[in-house]
Amino acid sequence: MNEKKIKICFVLPALNAGGAQRIMSFLSQNMSKDKFDCTLLVIAKAESTDFDVSHAKVHYFDKDRLLLVARPLFLYFLKHKPDIVMGSIGHVNKLHALYSFFLRKTTFIAREASINSIMSQYNRSTHVTGFVWLFKNYRKFLNQIVCQSEQMATYMHEDHGIPKERIHIINNPLTVEAKVKTPLNNDVKQLITVGRLSPEKGHERILNILSKLNTDWHYTIIGEGNQYEILMEQIKTLHFEDKVTYIKYTSHVSEYLSKSDVFIQGSYVEGFPNAVMESCAVGTPVVAFVAPGGTKEIIQNGINGFIANDEEEYLNYLNEALYKKQWNPEIVSKSITDKFDKKIILSKYEDLFSDIAQSN
């Protein structure tokens, strides 16, 4: 007799570009088909999809607001009786916490994407979800929490009072196929940042540091966000118009990373920065700041980059990365693939889900 498959629902507001969307769509398509029956539930309409989910079982609710899906999502769970439901966005997890009072046989898991108490200092949430907004301590009503880094797990225990036995640390997987580059010999040093244009990402302090970099450089910024106008004005003030290339979106990020000498990250706080991991995976080292989150679990000083405490140290590390350190792209890449290969991370999720199902 075939063993009963574990039914899992992964819930997302939409499938537009983003780290949570990438990970959840990856999990829904790559879990063992022999052990798991996975469905990706998307609140938005199908035309908002930015990811290839052709190998996933996807159900779209065609709603543009969370409250509009509260009833149909609950009815879906009542009908299909999933063993596990996993959410990765705060306002979705609040809704799941409410459902947990009624759906006692379903295990609700939240995947935490950042350290909210610090992130909120830079970005105020724009989500207004009615009565769900009042549910401040919702995490205590979720069965399990997945954190992307040790710092997130500590924050979840100390700031939110979640028992350690309900917290699981699983890093993000490297979901892209990384072709390791050959060493570069650029006369004009190529620098790159890939990430959302928002205050916590620290683009402004990166530009200030570049104004002190006494070398011939060109800087590529890939991403979009609400700081676009501010950054373009700063670039103009610093007379960097000919030294900075801005790209709103590209599906060829790996190619840009491979042509760059160093990835520069200015973040004040991070989740688990996928772009940093992907840069190292192709062999391009990273210079970053000390920041709460997962950066320090990716960057190994002198192996695949440097982590600086302040702007002066950052400038020194950037000069070292560009001119003194002889980087071996194969070693830089191996530092990532040995730890975050998708098969390794996928196995951790499968073990977690299997253990949960067996204990229910």
Secondary structure, 3 states (H helix, E strand, C coil): CCCCCEEEEEEECCCCCCHHHHHHHHHHHHCCCCCEEEEEEECCCHHHCCCCCCCCCEEECCCCCHHHHHHHHHHHHHHHCCCEEEECCHHHHHHHHHHCCCCCCCEEEEEECCCHHHHCCCCCCCCCCHHHHHCCCHHHHCCEEEECCHHHHHHHHHHHCCCHHHEEECCCCECCCCCCCCCCCCCCEEEEEECCCCHHHCHHHHHHHHCCCCCCEEEEEECCCCCHHHHHHHHHHCCCCCCEEEECCCCCHHHHHHCCCEEECCCCCCCCCHHHHHHHHHCCCEEEECCCCCHHHHCCECCCEEEECCHHHHHHHHHHHHHHCCCCHHHHHHHHHHHHEHHHHHHHHHHHHHHHHHHC
